[in-house]
Amino acid sequence: MTAVGEGRGTEMLSNQLTPAPPTRLVRSLGVLGVLFLTLSVTTPASSVFVIVPGMLQEAGTGAIWALAIAAVVCVATAYIYAELSSAWPVAGGEYVMVARTLGPLAGFVMLGVNVFNNLLFLPVAGLGISEVLAIVVPGLPVIPVAVAVVAGSALIGLLNIRVNALVTGAFLVLEVIALVAVVALGGLDMVRPLGDLLAAPVMVSDGALGPVSAVSIGVATSIAIFALNGYGAAVYFGEEMHQAPQKITRTIMLALGLTLLLEVIPILALLVGAPDLKAALASANPFGELVQVRGGDTVAQWIAVGVALAIVNAIIAWVLACARFFYGTARDRAWGRPLDTWMTAIHPRFGSPWLGTLIIGAVGIATCFIPLQVLLVLSGSGLVVIYAGIAVATIAGRRSGATAHAAYRMPLYPLAPIVTLIALGFVVYYSWQDLGEGRPGLIATAAQVAGSAAYYWFVVKRRGAWHVHIPDNEEPPA
């Protein structure tokens, strides 16, 4: 072979071994579009009707204190998300922030934990639909309905992101109407003062109301963090947002503020307005039952349908967010071929990571067969790691200068990361005391951390140095 032939052969081999850069996501969203998608991910109605009942069963009216602690954590964490997202508004989200400030090992551990945390939301929401619709169609099979909804949502998630933003905005109207109805029916006829619930919280134990333990509040706080979570998902849409470094902060703070209002007020309305407090705290559908007692069967049925549609909307939005997250992981070559190639494939017409979306739908269907309470505890524990990781990343980024280019700087630094870490320490301590659910959840999350670290050391690192990809902020043509 001649020198020229050898050179051409080497070039062809290099082209075969070096994958072409994936197609970029198209910037087509403004603040309102990303806000609609982010609020749909936080899904206040789904949290209230599906997740909160588990928190009430765990801690009774002590859920108010759990919500207060969770709200402090979430406000502080929102400032952290705002600063780091303005520095790196990248589809990979939290693992990119951590990798850029704490190094590749820490970043990959965050990636691994987020894989579990992101995927677990789909079955959590889907498994609650049958309970919500029980007043309209009694006896709906829980798992088949969840599987059908997750599968349908994955197919809808293939569509253009702007179309999905408009759809989620329309569904959010129904969500707000359902929550306003709960507030009106519960809060306008108060049975007990809020002060009594705060001063002497009670829970159902052995069929009777009794005092709430600190351990129960700790476990409920873990669930409450999960119920309020989602505002940080705005970063997953950062690569499809115009002027993301400047605008994403506003989106995150608006999403958290609206989430707190739309979740906390209905919970308080239930606790002060429920005719039978013990029955409400033990019920799997206390909000639906409150609406039925106060508003009648017809109102309850309409609200149940509205909440079910809101849950479907949330699943669609989370499929969209998950697909962007996995697009980022595959772009960073986290999985190897062919998964990296599949999950970075962009549909030529819709501009969506379509194969990754279908893979996420398949995994979501499989996880619908895991018990709901297990999913809730495991997800809450995973969020503790994620929040702690980005809190430490903020401190490291400030000290090293890695976040000096951020378009937003949080006020009163380092108050937010310190508050977050202290509150998370509280959650971990009391969750560990709960032998039934809290401790197993923490152990499972620790296993996720260890497994992710092992995968990095024995698989990813052997391929060579691992780097996260940061696309430039130029606006590519639509």
Helices and strands as residue ranges (DSSP letters): H 3-17, H 31-42, H 44-46, I 47-51, H 52-59, G 60-62, H 63-87, H 94-102, H 104-126, H 129-132, G 133-135, H 142-156, H 161-187, H 194-199, E 202-205, E 208-211, H 214-228, G 231-240, H 244-273, H 277-282, H 286-295, H 297-331, H 339-343, H 354-367, H 372-400, H 415-433, H 438-455, I 456-460, G 461-463
